[in-house]
Amino acid sequence: MPQHHTLTCARCGRAFAATRADARTCSTACRVAMSAKRRNDAIDALIAELAPLSQALTVATQRGDAAGVLDAASALRERLSLDDAPRLLDSTLHGLLIAAASGVVANHSE
């Protein structure tokens, strides 16, 4: 007979009996809700990183600052190329953002 562990759910705080000592949630609903929260938090963090890069690109474009545009677009493209961005963003949106940043870099580095 498997050993049961009395644990506290990391999401709702309810005590539950688990057969695994490393269980974190009391139910599938709590597990799914925790997973969705982690994903949403990661997306919020990515947006917080992308916003100033996008703003810098916009400002440089408005000022006609070719070097600033190149720097901002390169930084944006580099950040979008990290492993978490394709996983967190819709693939179409991610592709469009990379293409746009790459196009800006190509046009301003000539």
Phi, psi and omega in degrees: 000131183293147178282136178257143178244134175269116184235170176249131181296129180291342181263305187260348178083001181283142175286142178212157178266127182234147176275340178255135181290338182262012178297143182245337184233157184275342185204168176298321181299317179291322179297315180294319180295320178294320179296316179296320179295316178300317179296314180297320177296320179294320177295317178300319179294319178297316178299320178296328177283323183283330185302310180293330177293317178295319179297318179297321178295317179297313181297315180297321179295315180297327181276350183072026182271093185300318180294320178295320177298313180299314180297313182294317180294322178295317179295319179296314180297318180298316181294321180291342182275349179291157188304325186284332184299310179297330181287327185268330183263150172306138186299324179292314179298315179300315179298318179295318179295317178297315181297318180295313180296320179294320178297319178296316180297315180297316182291329184263354179258003179278000000 
